[in-house]
């Protein structure tokens, strides 16, 4: 969202610019919202590094590991439509408080789980609980701040949230090795609870009636979603959303850890360090992609370049299988960097939507983002499970196949995305 244009998040931007909160209140608000989003990012991507340990301790198969990770994304995606209604009817603050409680329960159950079903249920709860920690803050920023501040605040929210992705790499590996993964999730749950208390103390909702808004019903919300889905370009963009973000979490959030362990023999700390490289590189890629969007005055150029480079990186592993150690580090860094194009893809979707459909249209596209992660992880887990394992380790060819499948899916959605209009270019042509 780093390239998003101010003033298009919600219809609230059409009214007079709100009074900017004092600096101290702004710092407290943004810090609180960014912190709770950071924890949600940690919970989202936390399976990859500890997957081999879960498999060894609880006896998970590859298919069960894929289902375990993907259950989060399915629950997250399913929550988006009712979340849109709840944000309008009850406000971001109430939604975040309820979601905090659900997230804390999910983290606690995950820490205590001893069965596959227990782990999956806890992941579902974490997916439901963290489903609002991006959309709710963005709604607050749109209501509380002038339109020209929105882009900066949204970029800050995403940037700080990316720290949560960093924490599921080397820091999670270190914590799991030091105090165990179960205790780690207890600590994370306690931190999430602390963030919820900060939300309770810092965040205040504006009364919807005072904003001149009515409570949107579920039927009205669904009608708006259908209207957004029929807009030119939204369908192909939705397809692109299915594979863009899912390709990054495919490696960093799930199969990167098992691949490094089963193919290279790396332990917990080493695989955490390597995945940290990808996470840091992605943050740099997010900034670079946003710069290219502004420099080239194009959404499609950086998205196509990043998507094709990501597909090429996945295809390389599919063909070569195992890289020398130095080349592996370079590959991981480049993969994380080129995956940063997803921020421009989100901005492209937002630019295609008229003001009265931006909220519901973005919710629809977010379903594609999280639903794609669910699909890719379930399918890849099933494919890897087709190959025989030895002592819980799967052969190199199993990973080559799933990397190839993900690369092919990304290329197919690029073909669909080519047909989408680029609002930057259309604006330039109109000028």
C-alpha positions in Angstrom: 0.0 0.0 0.0 3.0 2.2 -0.1 1.9 3.5 -3.4 -1.7 4.2 -2.5 -3.1 7.6 -3.3 -4.4 9.6 -0.4 -8.1 10.1 -0.1 -9.4 6.8 -1.6 -9.6 4.5 1.4 -13.2 5.2 2.4 -16.0 7.5 1.7 -15.0 9.4 4.9 -12.3 11.2 2.8 -15.1 13.0 1.0 -16.1 15.0 4.0 -14.1 17.8 5.5 -10.6 17.1 6.7 -10.7 16.0 10.3 -8.8 17.8 13.0 -5.3 16.2 13.4 -4.8 14.8 16.8 -1.9 16.3 18.9 1.5 14.8 18.3 1.6 12.8 21.5 -1.8 11.3 20.8 -0.8 10.5 17.2 2.4 8.7 18.3 0.5 6.7 20.9 -2.2 5.8 18.4 0.0 4.8 15.5 2.4 3.0 17.9 -0.4 1.0 19.4 -1.9 0.0 16.1 1.4 -0.8 14.5 2.4 -3.0 17.5 -0.7 -5.1 17.5 -0.4 -5.6 13.7 3.2 -6.7 14.2 2.1 -9.4 16.6 -0.5 -10.5 14.1 2.2 -10.8 11.4 4.2 -13.0 13.8 1.3 -15.3 14.4 0.5 -15.5 10.7 4.0 -16.7 9.6 5.1 -18.6 12.6 4.8 -22.2 11.3 7.7 -22.2 8.8 10.7 -22.1 11.2 9.3 -24.5 13.8 7.6 -26.9 11.3 10.3 -29.6 11.6 10.0 -29.4 15.4 6.2 -29.7 15.2 6.5 -32.6 12.9 9.0 -34.4 15.1 7.2 -33.7 18.4 3.6 -34.3 17.4 4.1 -36.5 14.3 2.7 -34.2 11.6 2.8 -35.3 8.0 3.6 -32.8 5.2 -0.1 -32.6 4.4 -0.9 -31.8 8.0 1.8 -29.1 8.1 0.3 -27.5 5.0 -3.2 -27.7 6.5 -1.9 -26.3 9.8 -0.4 -23.3 8.2 -3.2 -22.7 5.7 -6.0 -23.0 8.3 -5.0 -19.5 9.5 -5.4 -18.0 6.0 -8.8 -19.7 5.4 -10.2 -18.3 8.7 -8.7 -14.9 8.0 -10.2 -14.8 4.5 -13.6 -16.0 5.7 -13.7 -13.3 8.3 -13.3 -10.4 5.9 -16.9 -10.0 4.8 -18.5 -9.9 8.3 -15.5 -7.8 9.4 -16.5 -5.1 6.9 -20.0 -4.9 8.4 -18.7 -5.0 12.0 -16.3 -2.2 11.4 -19.1 0.0 10.1 -21.6 -1.0 12.8 -19.4 -1.2 15.9 -16.2 0.7 15.0 -12.6 -0.4 14.7 -11.9 -0.2 18.5 -14.6 -2.7 19.5 -13.5 -5.0 16.6 -9.9 -5.0 17.7 -10.7 -5.6 21.3 -12.8 -8.7 20.4 -10.2 -9.9 18.0 -7.5 -9.5 20.6 -9.3 -11.8 23.0 -9.7 -14.4 20.2 -6.0 -14.1 19.3 -4.8 -14.6 22.8 -7.0 -17.7 23.2 -5.6 -19.0 20.0 -2.0 -18.5 21.0 -2.6 -20.1 24.4 -4.3 -23.1 22.8 -1.4 -23.5 20.3 1.1 -23.5 23.1 -0.8 -26.2 24.9 -1.8 -28.4 21.9 -0.7 -32.0 21.8 -2.7 -33.2 18.8 -3.0 -32.2 15.1 -6.6 -31.1 15.6 -5.7 -29.0 18.6 -3.0 -27.2 16.6 -5.4 -26.6 13.7 -8.2 -25.2 15.9 -5.7 -22.8 17.5 -4.5 -21.7 14.1 -8.1 -21.0 13.0 -8.7 -18.9 16.2 -5.5 -17.0 15.5 -6.6 -16.3 11.9 -10.0 -15.1 13.0 -8.4 -13.0 15.8 -5.9 -11.2 13.6 -8.3 -10.6 10.7 -8.9 -6.9 11.6 -5.5 -5.6 12.6 -4.8 -4.1 9.2 -8.2 -3.0 8.0 -9.3 -1.5 11.4 -6.2 0.7 11.7 -6.6 1.9 8.1 -10.2 2.8 8.8 -9.1 4.7 11.9 -6.4 6.6 9.9 -9.0 7.5 7.3 -11.4 8.9 9.9 -8.9 10.6 12.2 -6.4 12.2 9.7 -6.5 14.4 6.6 -6.4 12.5 3.3 -2.9 13.6 2.5 -1.6 11.8 5.7 -3.2 8.5 4.9 -0.5 7.1 2.5 2.2 7.8 5.0 0.3 6.3 7.9 -0.6 3.2 5.8 3.0 2.7 4.8 4.2 3.1 8.4 1.6 0.5 9.5 2.9 -2.0 6.9 6.5 -1.2 7.6 6.3 -1.8 11.3 4.1 -4.8 10.8 6.9 -6.3 8.7 8.9 -6.5 11.9 6.6 -9.3 12.9 7.7 -11.3 9.8 11.3 -10.7 10.9 10.6 -12.0 14.3 9.4 -15.4 13.0 12.8 -16.1 11.5 16.0 -16.0 13.5 14.4 -14.5 16.7 11.7 -17.3 16.8 14.4 -19.9 16.1 16.4 -18.5 19.0 13.4 -18.4 21.4 12.3 -21.9 20.4 15.8 -23.2 21.1 16.1 -21.3 24.4 12.7 -21.6 26.1 10.8 -23.9 23.7 8.2 -23.0 21.1 5.4 -23.6 23.6 6.7 -21.0 26.1 7.4 -18.7 23.2 3.7 -18.7 22.2 2.7 -18.0 25.7 4.9 -15.0 25.7 3.5 -13.8 22.4 0.0 -14.3 23.7 0.8 -12.1 26.7 2.3 -9.4 24.5 -0.8 -9.5 22.3 -2.9 -9.0 25.5 -0.8 -6.0 26.4 -1.4 -4.5 23.0 -5.1 -5.1 23.5 -5.0 -3.1 26.8 -3.2 -0.3 24.9 -6.0 -0.3 22.3 -8.5 -0.1 25.2 -6.6 2.9 26.6 -5.6 4.8 23.5 -8.1 4.2 20.7 -11.3 6.0 20.5 -14.0 5.6 17.9 -16.1 8.3 16.4 -19.8 7.7 16.6 -21.0 6.6 13.2 -24.1 8.8 13.4 -22.0 11.8 14.1 -20.1 11.0 10.8 -23.4 11.1 8.9 -23.2 7.4 8.2 -25.8 4.7 8.4 -25.3 1.1 9.7 -24.6 -1.0 6.6 -26.5 -4.3 6.7 -25.0 -7.6 5.6 -27.1 -7.5 2.5 -25.9 -4.1 1.6 -22.3 -5.2 2.1 -22.7 -8.2 -0.1 -24.4 -6.1 -2.8 -21.5 -3.7 -2.7 -19.0 -6.6 -3.0 -20.8 -8.0 -6.0 -20.8 -4.5 -7.6 -17.1 -4.2 -7.0 -16.4 -7.7 -8.4 -18.1 -6.7 -11.7 -15.8 -3.7 -12.2 -13.4 -4.0 -15.2 -10.1 -5.4 -14.1 -11.1 -6.6 -10.7 -11.5 -10.2 -11.7 -8.0 -10.6 -13.2 -6.5 -8.6 -10.3 -8.2 -10.9 -7.9 -6.5 -13.9 -9.7 -3.2 -12.1 -9.3 -3.8 -11.6 -5.6 -4.2 -15.4 -5.3 -0.6 -16.0 -6.1 1.4 -12.8 -5.3 1.5 -12.8 -1.5 1.1 -16.6 -1.3 4.4 -17.1 -3.1 6.3 -15.2 -0.4 4.6 -17.0 2.5 5.0 -20.3 0.6 8.7 -20.0 1.3 9.1 -17.8 4.4 6.0 -18.8 6.2 5.9 -22.6 5.5 8.2 -24.7 3.2 11.4 -22.7 3.5 12.1 -24.2 7.0 11.5 -27.8 6.0 13.3 -27.4 2.7 16.4 -26.1 4.5 16.3 -28.9 7.0 15.5 -31.8 4.8 17.7 -30.8 1.8 20.6 -29.0 3.5 20.5 -30.4 7.0 20.3 -27.0 8.6 19.1 -26.8 12.2 16.7 -24.5 13.9 19.0 -21.5 14.3 20.5 -21.7 10.8 17.2 -21.9 9.0 15.9 -19.0 11.1 19.0 -16.9 10.1 18.5 -17.7 6.4 14.8 -16.9 6.5 15.6 -13.6 8.2 17.5 -12.7 5.1 14.4 -13.1 3.0 12.3 -11.1 5.5 14.7 -8.2 5.6 15.1 -8.2 1.8 11.3 -8.0 1.4 11.2 -4.8 3.4 13.8 -3.3 1.1 11.8 -4.6 -1.8 8.6 -3.0 -0.6 10.4 0.4 -0.6 12.0 -0.2 -4.0 8.7 -1.2 -5.6 6.9 1.9 -4.2 9.8 4.0 -5.6 9.5 2.4 -9.1 5.7 2.9 -9.1 6.2 6.6 -8.5 9.2 6.9 -10.8 7.7 5.0 -13.7 4.1 6.3 -13.1 2.9 2.8 -13.5 1.4 0.0 -11.3 1.8 -2.7 -13.9 5.5 -2.3 -14.6 6.8 -3.0 -11.1 4.2 -5.7 -10.5 5.0 -7.6 -13.7 8.7 -7.3 -13.1 8.5 -8.5 -9.5 6.0 -11.3 -10.3 8.1 -12.6 -13.2 11.3 -12.4 -11.1 9.6 -14.3 -8.3 8.3 -17.0 -10.6 11.8 -17.2 -12.1 13.4 -17.7 -8.6 10.9 -20.4 -7.8 11.5 -22.1 -11.2 15.3 -22.0 -10.5 14.9 -24.1 -7.4 12.5 -26.4 -9.2 15.1 -27.1 -11.9 18.4 -27.0 -9.9 17.0 -28.3 -6.6 20.0 -27.6 -4.4 22.3 -24.6 -4.6 25.8 -24.1 -3.1 25.6 -22.4 0.3 26.7 -19.0 -0.9 24.4 -19.1 -3.9 21.6 -20.2 -1.6 22.0 -17.0 0.5 22.0 -14.9 -2.6 18.9 -16.7 -3.9 17.0 -16.1 -0.6 17.9 -12.4 -0.5 16.8 -11.9 -4.1 13.6 -13.9 -3.6 12.6 -11.7 -0.7 13.5 -8.5 -2.5 11.6 -9.1 -5.7 8.5 -10.3 -3.6 8.1 -6.7 -2.4 6.0 -5.9 -5.5 2.8 -6.9 -3.5 2.5 -3.4 -2.0 2.1 -1.9 -5.5 -0.4 -4.7 -6.5 -2.5 -3.6 -3.5 -2.3 0.0 -4.6 -3.3 -0.9 -8.1 -6.4 -2.6 -6.8 -7.3 0.4 -4.8 -6.9 2.7 -7.7 -9.4 0.7 -9.8 -12.2 1.2 -7.3 -14.6 4.2 -7.2 -14.7 5.9 -3.8 -18.0 4.4 -2.7 -16.7 0.9 -3.3 -13.1 1.1 -2.1 -13.7 -0.4 1.3 -15.7 -3.4 0.1 -13.5 -3.8 -3.0 -10.3 -3.9 -0.9 -12.0 -6.5 1.4 -12.8 -8.6 -1.7 -9.2 -8.4 -2.9 -7.9 -9.2 0.6 -10.0 -12.4 0.4 -8.0 -13.3 -2.7 -4.7 -12.5 -0.9 -5.4 -14.7 2.1 -7.4 -17.3 0.2 -4.5 -17.8 -2.2 -2.2 -18.5 0.7 -4.7 -21.1 2.0 -5.0 -22.8 -1.4 -1.2 -22.9 -2.2 -0.4 -24.3 1.2 -3.0 -27.0 1.2 -2.2 -28.1 -2.3 1.6 -28.1 -1.7 1.2 -30.0 1.5 -0.8 -32.6 -0.3 1.8 -32.9 -3.1 4.7 -33.3 -0.8 2.8 -35.9 1.1 2.7 -38.0 -2.1 6.4 -38.6 -1.8 7.8 -41.2 0.7 9.6 -39.7 3.8 12.5 -41.1 5.7 12.5 -40.3 9.3 10.1 -37.4 8.7 12.3 -35.9 6.0 11.0 -35.6 2.4 13.2 -35.9 -0.7 14.5 -33.0 -2.7 12.2 -33.9 -5.7 9.1 -33.3 -3.5 10.2 -29.7 -3.0 11.2 -29.3 -6.6 7.7 -30.2 -7.7 5.9 -27.8 -5.3 8.2 -25.0 -6.2 7.5 -25.6 -9.9 3.7 -25.7 -9.3 3.8 -22.4 -7.4 5.9 -20.8 -10.2 3.5 -22.0 -12.8 0.5 -20.7 -10.9 2.1 -17.3 -10.6 2.9 -17.2 -14.3 -0.7 -18.1 -15.2 -2.1 -15.2 -13.1 0.4 -12.8 -14.7 -1.2 -13.6 -18.0 -4.6 -12.6 -16.6 -3.1 -9.5 -14.9 -1.7 -8.2 -18.3 -5.3 -7.3 -19.3 -5.9 -5.0 -16.3 -5.9 -1.3 -17.0 -3.1 0.8 -15.4 -4.8 3.9 -13.9 -1.4 5.7 -14.0 -1.2 5.4 -17.8 -4.9 6.1 -18.3 -4.4 9.4 -16.3 -1.4 10.3 -18.4 -3.3 9.6 -21.6 -6.2 11.7 -20.4 -3.9 14.6 -19.6 
